[in-house]
Amino acid sequence: MRCREDADPNPKWRFGGLRRVGIDETSYKKRHKYITVVVNHDTGCVIWAHEGYGKEVLKRFLEGLSAGQRALIECYSADGSR
């Protein structure tokens, strides 16, 4: 946790001006664990990641945004997995 705070002392900046979002789920550790990654298509930066996949994990991302931030998002892209 401390390392993450040192590397990204103000994580809220990542969500400013968010308009186009990409979502992907990928496996790691020989396909036994999954991680969901969200990117800002306009900047090409990873803005959020969390262990797991599916609706509940994506719900965590969306709940982290304000209503105003969610309203600014014009499109989402994903690979069509569950």
PyMOL Python script that loads the backbone (N, CA, C, O; Angstrom):
from pymol import cmd

cmd.read_pdbstr("""\
ATOM      1  N   MET A   1       0.826  -1.183   0.000  1.00  0.00           N
ATOM      2  CA  MET A   1       0.000   0.000   0.000  1.00  0.00           C
ATOM      3  C   MET A   1       0.876   1.255   0.000  1.00  0.00           C
ATOM      4  O   MET A   1       0.603   2.197  -0.744  1.00  0.00           O
ATOM      5  N   ARG A   2       1.916   1.275   0.822  1.00  0.00           N
ATOM      6  CA  ARG A   2       2.777   2.448   0.896  1.00  0.00           C
ATOM      7  C   ARG A   2       3.432   2.726  -0.445  1.00  0.00           C
ATOM      8  O   ARG A   2       3.539   3.883  -0.851  1.00  0.00           O
ATOM      9  N   CYS A   3       3.874   1.677  -1.144  1.00  0.00           N
ATOM     10  CA  CYS A   3       4.520   1.868  -2.451  1.00  0.00           C
ATOM     11  C   CYS A   3       3.557   2.494  -3.442  1.00  0.00           C
ATOM     12  O   CYS A   3       3.942   3.370  -4.218  1.00  0.00           O
ATOM     13  N   ARG A   4       2.297   2.046  -3.421  1.00  0.00           N
ATOM     14  CA  ARG A   4       1.312   2.611  -4.334  1.00  0.00           C
ATOM     15  C   ARG A   4       1.092   4.086  -4.025  1.00  0.00           C
ATOM     16  O   ARG A   4       0.969   4.893  -4.947  1.00  0.00           O
ATOM     17  N   GLU A   5       1.042   4.452  -2.757  1.00  0.00           N
ATOM     18  CA  GLU A   5       0.864   5.852  -2.375  1.00  0.00           C
ATOM     19  C   GLU A   5       2.057   6.693  -2.808  1.00  0.00           C
ATOM     20  O   GLU A   5       1.885   7.840  -3.221  1.00  0.00           O
ATOM     21  N   ASP A   6       3.259   6.141  -2.720  1.00  0.00           N
ATOM     22  CA  ASP A   6       4.452   6.864  -3.169  1.00  0.00           C
ATOM     23  C   ASP A   6       4.432   7.068  -4.684  1.00  0.00           C
ATOM     24  O   ASP A   6       4.796   8.138  -5.172  1.00  0.00           O
ATOM     25  N   ALA A   7       4.009   6.049  -5.424  1.00  0.00           N
ATOM     26  CA  ALA A   7       4.009   6.124  -6.886  1.00  0.00           C
ATOM     27  C   ALA A   7       2.860   6.976  -7.422  1.00  0.00           C
ATOM     28  O   ALA A   7       2.975   7.581  -8.487  1.00  0.00           O
ATOM     29  N   ASP A   8       1.769   7.022  -6.692  1.00  0.00           N
ATOM     30  CA  ASP A   8       0.570   7.732  -7.157  1.00  0.00           C
ATOM     31  C   ASP A   8      -0.069   8.448  -5.963  1.00  0.00           C
ATOM     32  O   ASP A   8      -1.100   8.002  -5.459  1.00  0.00           O
ATOM     33  N   PRO A   9       0.533   9.553  -5.505  1.00  0.00           N
ATOM     34  CA  PRO A   9       0.043  10.218  -4.298  1.00  0.00           C
ATOM     35  C   PRO A   9      -1.348  10.827  -4.437  1.00  0.00           C
ATOM     36  O   PRO A   9      -2.013  11.054  -3.426  1.00  0.00           O
ATOM     37  N   ASN A  10      -1.807  11.097  -5.652  1.00  0.00           N
ATOM     38  CA  ASN A  10      -3.130  11.680  -5.857  1.00  0.00           C
ATOM     39  C   ASN A  10      -3.867  10.880  -6.935  1.00  0.00           C
ATOM     40  O   ASN A  10      -3.956  11.329  -8.078  1.00  0.00           O
ATOM     41  N   PRO A  11      -4.397   9.698  -6.585  1.00  0.00           N
ATOM     42  CA  PRO A  11      -4.994   8.835  -7.610  1.00  0.00           C
ATOM     43  C   PRO A  11      -6.252   9.409  -8.254  1.00  0.00           C
ATOM     44  O   PRO A  11      -6.639   8.946  -9.327  1.00  0.00           O
ATOM     45  N   LYS A  12      -6.896  10.382  -7.654  1.00  0.00           N
ATOM     46  CA  LYS A  12      -8.132  10.940  -8.209  1.00  0.00           C
ATOM     47  C   LYS A  12      -7.902  11.637  -9.554  1.00  0.00           C
ATOM     48  O   LYS A  12      -8.841  11.760 -10.340  1.00  0.00           O
ATOM     49  N   TRP A  13      -6.671  12.098  -9.839  1.00  0.00           N
ATOM     50  CA  TRP A  13      -6.402  12.778 -11.110  1.00  0.00           C
ATOM     51  C   TRP A  13      -6.715  11.883 -12.303  1.00  0.00           C
ATOM     52  O   TRP A  13      -7.060  12.370 -13.379  1.00  0.00           O
ATOM     53  N   ARG A  14      -6.593  10.585 -12.108  1.00  0.00           N
ATOM     54  CA  ARG A  14      -6.789   9.654 -13.221  1.00  0.00           C
ATOM     55  C   ARG A  14      -8.206   9.684 -13.773  1.00  0.00           C
ATOM     56  O   ARG A  14      -8.420   9.342 -14.936  1.00  0.00           O
ATOM     57  N   PHE A  15      -9.175  10.088 -12.961  1.00  0.00           N
ATOM     58  CA  PHE A  15     -10.566  10.049 -13.383  1.00  0.00           C
ATOM     59  C   PHE A  15     -11.062  11.380 -13.950  1.00  0.00           C
ATOM     60  O   PHE A  15     -12.196  11.449 -14.424  1.00  0.00           O
ATOM     61  N   GLY A  16     -10.264  12.419 -13.917  1.00  0.00           N
ATOM     62  CA  GLY A  16     -10.666  13.715 -14.442  1.00  0.00           C
ATOM     63  C   GLY A  16     -10.782  13.700 -15.960  1.00  0.00           C
ATOM     64  O   GLY A  16      -9.880  13.215 -16.643  1.00  0.00           O
ATOM     65  N   GLY A  17     -11.873  14.222 -16.490  1.00  0.00           N
ATOM     66  CA  GLY A  17     -12.061  14.311 -17.937  1.00  0.00           C
ATOM     67  C   GLY A  17     -12.240  12.981 -18.626  1.00  0.00           C
ATOM     68  O   GLY A  17     -12.018  12.878 -19.833  1.00  0.00           O
ATOM     69  N   LEU A  18     -12.627  11.982 -17.905  1.00  0.00           N
ATOM     70  CA  LEU A  18     -12.782  10.637 -18.460  1.00  0.00           C
ATOM     71  C   LEU A  18     -13.971  10.608 -19.425  1.00  0.00           C
ATOM     72  O   LEU A  18     -15.100  10.914 -19.040  1.00  0.00           O
ATOM     73  N   ARG A  19     -13.704  10.236 -20.690  1.00  0.00           N
ATOM     74  CA  ARG A  19     -14.770  10.202 -21.699  1.00  0.00           C
ATOM     75  C   ARG A  19     -14.883   8.852 -22.397  1.00  0.00           C
ATOM     76  O   ARG A  19     -15.988   8.366 -22.638  1.00  0.00           O
ATOM     77  N   ARG A  20     -13.745   8.247 -22.721  1.00  0.00           N
ATOM     78  CA  ARG A  20     -13.754   6.956 -23.424  1.00  0.00           C
ATOM     79  C   ARG A  20     -12.966   5.940 -22.616  1.00  0.00           C
ATOM     80  O   ARG A  20     -11.794   6.153 -22.303  1.00  0.00           O
ATOM     81  N   VAL A  21     -13.615   4.840 -22.284  1.00  0.00           N
ATOM     82  CA  VAL A  21     -13.066   3.868 -21.348  1.00  0.00           C
ATOM     83  C   VAL A  21     -12.952   2.504 -22.011  1.00  0.00           C
ATOM     84  O   VAL A  21     -13.859   2.077 -22.726  1.00  0.00           O
ATOM     85  N   GLY A  22     -11.843   1.824 -21.774  1.00  0.00           N
ATOM     86  CA  GLY A  22     -11.657   0.455 -22.238  1.00  0.00           C
ATOM     87  C   GLY A  22     -11.552  -0.478 -21.043  1.00  0.00           C
ATOM     88  O   GLY A  22     -10.892  -0.161 -20.053  1.00  0.00           O
ATOM     89  N   ILE A  23     -12.200  -1.622 -21.139  1.00  0.00           N
ATOM     90  CA  ILE A  23     -12.231  -2.584 -20.032  1.00  0.00           C
ATOM     91  C   ILE A  23     -11.768  -3.934 -20.557  1.00  0.00           C
ATOM     92  O   ILE A  23     -12.225  -4.386 -21.606  1.00  0.00           O
ATOM     93  N   ASP A  24     -10.862  -4.578 -19.828  1.00  0.00           N
ATOM     94  CA  ASP A  24     -10.423  -5.913 -20.215  1.00  0.00           C
ATOM     95  C   ASP A  24     -10.154  -6.726 -18.961  1.00  0.00           C
ATOM     96  O   ASP A  24      -9.734  -6.206 -17.927  1.00  0.00           O
ATOM     97  N   GLU A  25     -10.408  -8.010 -19.090  1.00  0.00           N
ATOM     98  CA  GLU A  25     -10.120  -8.954 -18.007  1.00  0.00           C
ATOM     99  C   GLU A  25      -9.052  -9.902 -18.517  1.00  0.00           C
ATOM    100  O   GLU A  25      -9.124 -10.370 -19.654  1.00  0.00           O
ATOM    101  N   THR A  26      -8.079 -10.182 -17.700  1.00  0.00           N
ATOM    102  CA  THR A  26      -7.014 -11.081 -18.128  1.00  0.00           C
ATOM    103  C   THR A  26      -6.625 -11.999 -16.974  1.00  0.00           C
ATOM    104  O   THR A  26      -6.818 -11.667 -15.804  1.00  0.00           O
ATOM    105  N   SER A  27      -6.084 -13.136 -17.317  1.00  0.00           N
ATOM    106  CA  SER A  27      -5.662 -14.087 -16.289  1.00  0.00           C
ATOM    107  C   SER A  27      -4.167 -13.954 -16.044  1.00  0.00           C
ATOM    108  O   SER A  27      -3.415 -13.513 -16.914  1.00  0.00           O
ATOM    109  N   TYR A  28      -3.756 -14.336 -14.862  1.00  0.00           N
ATOM    110  CA  TYR A  28      -2.341 -14.386 -14.516  1.00  0.00           C
ATOM    111  C   TYR A  28      -2.136 -15.568 -13.579  1.00  0.00           C
ATOM    112  O   TYR A  28      -3.106 -16.203 -13.166  1.00  0.00           O
ATOM    113  N   LYS A  29      -0.921 -15.862 -13.248  1.00  0.00           N
ATOM    114  CA  LYS A  29      -0.577 -17.036 -12.430  1.00  0.00           C
ATOM    115  C   LYS A  29      -1.124 -18.316 -13.068  1.00  0.00           C
ATOM    116  O   LYS A  29      -1.905 -19.048 -12.460  1.00  0.00           O
ATOM    117  N   LYS A  30      -0.693 -18.565 -14.303  1.00  0.00           N
ATOM    118  CA  LYS A  30      -1.068 -19.773 -15.038  1.00  0.00           C
ATOM    119  C   LYS A  30      -2.579 -19.942 -15.135  1.00  0.00           C
ATOM    120  O   LYS A  30      -3.115 -21.037 -14.966  1.00  0.00           O
ATOM    121  N   ARG A  31      -3.256 -18.814 -15.415  1.00  0.00           N
ATOM    122  CA  ARG A  31      -4.701 -18.790 -15.658  1.00  0.00           C
ATOM    123  C   ARG A  31      -5.547 -19.159 -14.442  1.00  0.00           C
ATOM    124  O   ARG A  31      -6.697 -19.569 -14.603  1.00  0.00           O
ATOM    125  N   HIS A  32      -5.017 -19.026 -13.252  1.00  0.00           N
ATOM    126  CA  HIS A  32      -5.787 -19.354 -12.055  1.00  0.00           C
ATOM    127  C   HIS A  32      -6.369 -18.127 -11.369  1.00  0.00           C
ATOM    128  O   HIS A  32      -7.270 -18.255 -10.540  1.00  0.00           O
ATOM    129  N   LYS A  33      -5.872 -16.949 -11.698  1.00  0.00           N
ATOM    130  CA  LYS A  33      -6.375 -15.717 -11.102  1.00  0.00           C
ATOM    131  C   LYS A  33      -6.650 -14.717 -12.217  1.00  0.00           C
ATOM    132  O   LYS A  33      -6.031 -14.761 -13.280  1.00  0.00           O
ATOM    133  N   TYR A  34      -7.587 -13.818 -11.955  1.00  0.00           N
ATOM    134  CA  TYR A  34      -7.969 -12.837 -12.958  1.00  0.00           C
ATOM    135  C   TYR A  34      -7.836 -11.421 -12.403  1.00  0.00           C
ATOM    136  O   TYR A  34      -7.885 -11.194 -11.194  1.00  0.00           O
ATOM    137  N   ILE A  35      -7.664 -10.476 -13.328  1.00  0.00           N
ATOM    138  CA  ILE A  35      -7.616  -9.067 -12.979  1.00  0.00           C
ATOM    139  C   ILE A  35      -8.405  -8.300 -14.042  1.00  0.00           C
ATOM    140  O   ILE A  35      -8.329  -8.608 -15.231  1.00  0.00           O
ATOM    141  N   THR A  36      -9.155  -7.305 -13.594  1.00  0.00           N
ATOM    142  CA  THR A  36      -9.886  -6.417 -14.496  1.00  0.00           C
ATOM    143  C   THR A  36      -9.116  -5.109 -14.573  1.00  0.00           C
ATOM    144  O   THR A  36      -8.759  -4.530 -13.547  1.00  0.00           O
ATOM    145  N   VAL A  37      -8.863  -4.649 -15.780  1.00  0.00           N
ATOM    146  CA  VAL A  37      -8.087  -3.432 -16.015  1.00  0.00           C
ATOM    147  C   VAL A  37      -8.953  -2.451 -16.798  1.00  0.00           C
ATOM    148  O   VAL A  37      -9.607  -2.824 -17.772  1.00  0.00           O
ATOM    149  N   VAL A  38      -8.950  -1.192 -16.359  1.00  0.00           N
ATOM    150  CA  VAL A  38      -9.699  -0.134 -17.034  1.00  0.00           C
ATOM    151  C   VAL A  38      -8.698   0.910 -17.512  1.00  0.00           C
ATOM    152  O   VAL A  38      -7.839   1.356 -16.751  1.00  0.00           O
ATOM    153  N   VAL A  39      -8.818   1.295 -18.784  1.00  0.00           N
ATOM    154  CA  VAL A  39      -7.917   2.294 -19.364  1.00  0.00           C
ATOM    155  C   VAL A  39      -8.711   3.489 -19.872  1.00  0.00           C
ATOM    156  O   VAL A  39      -9.884   3.380 -20.229  1.00  0.00           O
ATOM    157  N   ASN A  40      -8.036   4.629 -19.893  1.00  0.00           N
ATOM    158  CA  ASN A  40      -8.575   5.834 -20.502  1.00  0.00           C
ATOM    159  C   ASN A  40      -8.070   5.834 -21.945  1.00  0.00           C
ATOM    160  O   ASN A  40      -6.869   5.970 -22.180  1.00  0.00           O
ATOM    161  N   HIS A  41      -8.976   5.683 -22.909  1.00  0.00           N
ATOM    162  CA  HIS A  41      -8.550   5.617 -24.310  1.00  0.00           C
ATOM    163  C   HIS A  41      -7.925   6.929 -24.783  1.00  0.00           C
ATOM    164  O   HIS A  41      -7.088   6.913 -25.685  1.00  0.00           O
ATOM    165  N   ASP A  42      -8.307   8.045 -24.205  1.00  0.00           N
ATOM    166  CA  ASP A  42      -7.773   9.333 -24.643  1.00  0.00           C
ATOM    167  C   ASP A  42      -6.317   9.541 -24.227  1.00  0.00           C
ATOM    168  O   ASP A  42      -5.547  10.170 -24.952  1.00  0.00           O
ATOM    169  N   THR A  43      -5.942   9.015 -23.067  1.00  0.00           N
ATOM    170  CA  THR A  43      -4.567   9.182 -22.596  1.00  0.00           C
ATOM    171  C   THR A  43      -3.725   7.926 -22.778  1.00  0.00           C
ATOM    172  O   THR A  43      -2.496   7.997 -22.774  1.00  0.00           O
ATOM    173  N   GLY A  44      -4.378   6.777 -22.939  1.00  0.00           N
ATOM    174  CA  GLY A  44      -3.656   5.518 -23.056  1.00  0.00           C
ATOM    175  C   GLY A  44      -3.146   4.993 -21.725  1.00  0.00           C
ATOM    176  O   GLY A  44      -2.311   4.089 -21.690  1.00  0.00           O
ATOM    177  N   CYS A  45      -3.642   5.553 -20.636  1.00  0.00           N
ATOM    178  CA  CYS A  45      -3.173   5.172 -19.294  1.00  0.00           C
ATOM    179  C   CYS A  45      -4.144   4.226 -18.601  1.00  0.00           C
ATOM    180  O   CYS A  45      -5.362   4.333 -18.749  1.00  0.00           O
ATOM    181  N   VAL A  46      -3.574   3.304 -17.845  1.00  0.00           N
ATOM    182  CA  VAL A  46      -4.389   2.481 -16.952  1.00  0.00           C
ATOM    183  C   VAL A  46      -4.865   3.398 -15.827  1.00  0.00           C
ATOM    184  O   VAL A  46      -4.062   4.085 -15.197  1.00  0.00           O
ATOM    185  N   ILE A  47      -6.172   3.404 -15.580  1.00  0.00           N
ATOM    186  CA  ILE A  47      -6.702   4.274 -14.535  1.00  0.00           C
ATOM    187  C   ILE A  47      -7.223   3.492 -13.347  1.00  0.00           C
ATOM    188  O   ILE A  47      -7.443   4.058 -12.276  1.00  0.00           O
ATOM    189  N   TRP A  48      -7.424   2.189 -13.527  1.00  0.00           N
ATOM    190  CA  TRP A  48      -7.964   1.392 -12.431  1.00  0.00           C
ATOM    191  C   TRP A  48      -7.717  -0.077 -12.716  1.00  0.00           C
ATOM    192  O   TRP A  48      -7.772  -0.497 -13.871  1.00  0.00           O
ATOM    193  N   ALA A  49      -7.448  -0.857 -11.696  1.00  0.00           N
ATOM    194  CA  ALA A  49      -7.298  -2.311 -11.828  1.00  0.00           C
ATOM    195  C   ALA A  49      -7.717  -2.950 -10.508  1.00  0.00           C
ATOM    196  O   ALA A  49      -7.521  -2.384  -9.432  1.00  0.00           O
ATOM    197  N   HIS A  50      -8.299  -4.142 -10.618  1.00  0.00           N
ATOM    198  CA  HIS A  50      -8.735  -4.842  -9.414  1.00  0.00           C
ATOM    199  C   HIS A  50      -8.722  -6.339  -9.684  1.00  0.00           C
ATOM    200  O   HIS A  50      -9.029  -6.785 -10.789  1.00  0.00           O
ATOM    201  N   GLU A  51      -8.366  -7.101  -8.674  1.00  0.00           N
ATOM    202  CA  GLU A  51      -8.363  -8.548  -8.801  1.00  0.00           C
ATOM    203  C   GLU A  51      -9.788  -9.046  -9.003  1.00  0.00           C
ATOM    204  O   GLU A  51     -10.723  -8.557  -8.369  1.00  0.00           O
ATOM    205  N   GLY A  52      -9.943 -10.022  -9.891  1.00  0.00           N
ATOM    206  CA  GLY A  52     -11.249 -10.611 -10.166  1.00  0.00           C
ATOM    207  C   GLY A  52     -11.801 -10.144 -11.498  1.00  0.00           C
ATOM    208  O   GLY A  52     -11.148  -9.401 -12.232  1.00  0.00           O
ATOM    209  N   TYR A  53     -13.023 -10.593 -11.804  1.00  0.00           N
ATOM    210  CA  TYR A  53     -13.676 -10.209 -13.046  1.00  0.00           C
ATOM    211  C   TYR A  53     -15.183 -10.300 -12.860  1.00  0.00           C
ATOM    212  O   TYR A  53     -15.669 -10.860 -11.877  1.00  0.00           O
ATOM    213  N   GLY A  54     -15.902  -9.750 -13.802  1.00  0.00           N
ATOM    214  CA  GLY A  54     -17.356  -9.842 -13.779  1.00  0.00           C
ATOM    215  C   GLY A  54     -18.021  -8.561 -13.308  1.00  0.00           C
ATOM    216  O   GLY A  54     -17.372  -7.545 -13.061  1.00  0.00           O
ATOM    217  N   LYS A  55     -19.346  -8.647 -13.193  1.00  0.00           N
ATOM    218  CA  LYS A  55     -20.163  -7.484 -12.872  1.00  0.00           C
ATOM    219  C   LYS A  55     -19.814  -6.858 -11.524  1.00  0.00           C
ATOM    220  O   LYS A  55     -19.803  -5.633 -11.398  1.00  0.00           O
ATOM    221  N   GLU A  56     -19.536  -7.664 -10.540  1.00  0.00           N
ATOM    222  CA  GLU A  56     -19.254  -7.119  -9.203  1.00  0.00           C
ATOM    223  C   GLU A  56     -17.970  -6.292  -9.186  1.00  0.00           C
ATOM    224  O   GLU A  56     -17.904  -5.262  -8.515  1.00  0.00           O
ATOM    225  N   VAL A  57     -16.966  -6.733  -9.912  1.00  0.00           N
ATOM    226  CA  VAL A  57     -15.709  -5.980  -9.970  1.00  0.00           C
ATOM    227  C   VAL A  57     -15.920  -4.681 -10.740  1.00  0.00           C
ATOM    228  O   VAL A  57     -15.454  -3.624 -10.315  1.00  0.00           O
ATOM    229  N   LEU A  58     -16.616  -4.753 -11.863  1.00  0.00           N
ATOM    230  CA  LEU A  58     -16.881  -3.543 -12.638  1.00  0.00           C
ATOM    231  C   LEU A  58     -17.742  -2.559 -11.845  1.00  0.00           C
ATOM    232  O   LEU A  58     -17.575  -1.346 -11.964  1.00  0.00           O
ATOM    233  N   LYS A  59     -18.652  -3.082 -11.047  1.00  0.00           N
ATOM    234  CA  LYS A  59     -19.479  -2.236 -10.184  1.00  0.00           C
ATOM    235  C   LYS A  59     -18.607  -1.439  -9.213  1.00  0.00           C
ATOM    236  O   LYS A  59     -18.903  -0.278  -8.932  1.00  0.00           O
ATOM    237  N   ARG A  60     -17.542  -2.046  -8.701  1.00  0.00           N
ATOM    238  CA  ARG A  60     -16.613  -1.334  -7.806  1.00  0.00           C
ATOM    239  C   ARG A  60     -15.988  -0.125  -8.499  1.00  0.00           C
ATOM    240  O   ARG A  60     -15.852   0.941  -7.898  1.00  0.00           O
ATOM    241  N   PHE A  61     -15.608  -0.298  -9.770  1.00  0.00           N
ATOM    242  CA  PHE A  61     -15.039   0.814 -10.523  1.00  0.00           C
ATOM    243  C   PHE A  61     -16.060   1.937 -10.664  1.00  0.00           C
ATOM    244  O   PHE A  61     -15.764   3.096 -10.377  1.00  0.00           O
ATOM    245  N   LEU A  62     -17.253   1.586 -11.105  1.00  0.00           N
ATOM    246  CA  LEU A  62     -18.280   2.602 -11.342  1.00  0.00           C
ATOM    247  C   LEU A  62     -18.691   3.318 -10.056  1.00  0.00           C
ATOM    248  O   LEU A  62     -18.974   4.515 -10.078  1.00  0.00           O
ATOM    249  N   GLU A  63     -18.724   2.601  -8.949  1.00  0.00           N
ATOM    250  CA  GLU A  63     -19.076   3.225  -7.669  1.00  0.00           C
ATOM    251  C   GLU A  63     -17.993   4.192  -7.203  1.00  0.00           C
ATOM    252  O   GLU A  63     -18.260   5.069  -6.382  1.00  0.00           O
ATOM    253  N   GLY A  64     -16.782   4.043  -7.714  1.00  0.00           N
ATOM    254  CA  GLY A  64     -15.691   4.948  -7.364  1.00  0.00           C
ATOM    255  C   GLY A  64     -15.757   6.276  -8.102  1.00  0.00           C
ATOM    256  O   GLY A  64     -15.037   7.216  -7.765  1.00  0.00           O
ATOM    257  N   LEU A  65     -16.616   6.355  -9.102  1.00  0.00           N
ATOM    258  CA  LEU A  65     -16.794   7.591  -9.860  1.00  0.00           C
ATOM    259  C   LEU A  65     -17.985   8.366  -9.311  1.00  0.00           C
ATOM    260  O   LEU A  65     -18.942   7.777  -8.808  1.00  0.00           O
ATOM    261  N   SER A  66     -17.920   9.665  -9.408  1.00  0.00           N
ATOM    262  CA  SER A  66     -19.075  10.480  -9.021  1.00  0.00           C
ATOM    263  C   SER A  66     -20.133  10.388 -10.116  1.00  0.00           C
ATOM    264  O   SER A  66     -19.849   9.933 -11.224  1.00  0.00           O
ATOM    265  N   ALA A  67     -21.345  10.818  -9.805  1.00  0.00           N
ATOM    266  CA  ALA A  67     -22.420  10.822 -10.808  1.00  0.00           C
ATOM    267  C   ALA A  67     -22.028  11.705 -11.989  1.00  0.00           C
ATOM    268  O   ALA A  67     -22.323  11.372 -13.136  1.00  0.00           O
ATOM    269  N   GLY A  68     -21.372  12.818 -11.717  1.00  0.00           N
ATOM    270  CA  GLY A  68     -20.927  13.711 -12.784  1.00  0.00           C
ATOM    271  C   GLY A  68     -19.882  13.067 -13.672  1.00  0.00           C
ATOM    272  O   GLY A  68     -19.913  13.241 -14.890  1.00  0.00           O
ATOM    273  N   GLN A  69     -18.957  12.327 -13.082  1.00  0.00           N
ATOM    274  CA  GLN A  69     -17.933  11.640 -13.870  1.00  0.00           C
ATOM    275  C   GLN A  69     -18.563  10.565 -14.746  1.00  0.00           C
ATOM    276  O   GLN A  69     -18.204  10.423 -15.915  1.00  0.00           O
ATOM    277  N   ARG A  70     -19.502   9.808 -14.185  1.00  0.00           N
ATOM    278  CA  ARG A  70     -20.177   8.769 -14.974  1.00  0.00           C
ATOM    279  C   ARG A  70     -20.950   9.378 -16.140  1.00  0.00           C
ATOM    280  O   ARG A  70     -21.001   8.796 -17.223  1.00  0.00           O
ATOM    281  N   ALA A  71     -21.551  10.547 -15.924  1.00  0.00           N
ATOM    282  CA  ALA A  71     -22.341  11.200 -16.975  1.00  0.00           C
ATOM    283  C   ALA A  71     -21.465  11.666 -18.134  1.00  0.00           C
ATOM    284  O   ALA A  71     -21.948  11.761 -19.262  1.00  0.00           O
ATOM    285  N   LEU A  72     -20.190  11.957 -17.884  1.00  0.00           N
ATOM    286  CA  LEU A  72     -19.289  12.436 -18.936  1.00  0.00           C
ATOM    287  C   LEU A  72     -18.783  11.326 -19.854  1.00  0.00           C
ATOM    288  O   LEU A  72     -18.295  11.604 -20.949  1.00  0.00           O
ATOM    289  N   ILE A  73     -18.897  10.076 -19.419  1.00  0.00           N
ATOM    290  CA  ILE A  73     -18.379   8.970 -20.221  1.00  0.00           C
ATOM    291  C   ILE A  73     -19.267   8.762 -21.437  1.00  0.00           C
ATOM    292  O   ILE A  73     -20.465   8.509 -21.316  1.00  0.00           O
ATOM    293  N   GLU A  74     -18.653   8.873 -22.616  1.00  0.00           N
ATOM    294  CA  GLU A  74     -19.365   8.759 -23.884  1.00  0.00           C
ATOM    295  C   GLU A  74     -19.447   7.325 -24.382  1.00  0.00           C
ATOM    296  O   GLU A  74     -20.455   6.926 -24.965  1.00  0.00           O
ATOM    297  N   CYS A  75     -18.395   6.548 -24.156  1.00  0.00           N
ATOM    298  CA  CYS A  75     -18.431   5.165 -24.632  1.00  0.00           C
ATOM    299  C   CYS A  75     -17.487   4.280 -23.813  1.00  0.00           C
ATOM    300  O   CYS A  75     -16.485   4.724 -23.253  1.00  0.00           O
ATOM    301  N   TYR A  76     -17.866   3.014 -23.780  1.00  0.00           N
ATOM    302  CA  TYR A  76     -17.074   1.969 -23.158  1.00  0.00           C
ATOM    303  C   TYR A  76     -16.740   0.963 -24.248  1.00  0.00           C
ATOM    304  O   TYR A  76     -17.555   0.711 -25.136  1.00  0.00           O
ATOM    305  N   SER A  77     -15.552   0.389 -24.183  1.00  0.00           N
ATOM    306  CA  SER A  77     -15.237  -0.727 -25.076  1.00  0.00           C
ATOM    307  C   SER A  77     -14.770  -1.893 -24.224  1.00  0.00           C
ATOM    308  O   SER A  77     -14.087  -1.715 -23.215  1.00  0.00           O
ATOM    309  N   ALA A  78     -15.150  -3.079 -24.647  1.00  0.00           N
ATOM    310  CA  ALA A  78     -14.772  -4.299 -23.945  1.00  0.00           C
ATOM    311  C   ALA A  78     -14.727  -5.430 -24.973  1.00  0.00           C
ATOM    312  O   ALA A  78     -15.230  -5.289 -26.088  1.00  0.00           O
ATOM    313  N   ASP A  79     -14.128  -6.532 -24.592  1.00  0.00           N
ATOM    314  CA  ASP A  79     -13.958  -7.642 -25.544  1.00  0.00           C
ATOM    315  C   ASP A  79     -15.157  -8.563 -25.617  1.00  0.00           C
ATOM    316  O   ASP A  79     -15.133  -9.524 -26.386  1.00  0.00           O
ATOM    317  N   GLY A  80     -16.189  -8.314 -24.862  1.00  0.00           N
ATOM    318  CA  GLY A  80     -17.395  -9.112 -24.949  1.00  0.00           C
ATOM    319  C   GLY A  80     -17.409 -10.337 -24.070  1.00  0.00           C
ATOM    320  O   GLY A  80     -18.296 -11.179 -24.211  1.00  0.00           O
ATOM    321  N   SER A  81     -16.451 -10.468 -23.162  1.00  0.00           N
ATOM    322  CA  SER A  81     -16.496 -11.609 -22.249  1.00  0.00           C
ATOM    323  C   SER A  81     -17.609 -11.404 -21.239  1.00  0.00           C
ATOM    324  O   SER A  81     -18.214 -10.334 -21.188  1.00  0.00           O
ATOM    325  N   ARG A  82     -17.880 -12.418 -20.440  1.00  0.00           N
ATOM    326  CA  ARG A  82     -18.966 -12.325 -19.476  1.00  0.00           C
ATOM    327  C   ARG A  82     -18.816 -11.097 -18.627  1.00  0.00           C
ATOM    328  O   ARG A  82     -19.643 -10.848 -17.751  1.00  0.00           O
TER     329      ARG A  82
END
""", "prot")
cmd.dss("prot")
cmd.show_as("cartoon", "prot")
cmd.util.cbc("prot")
cmd.orient("prot")
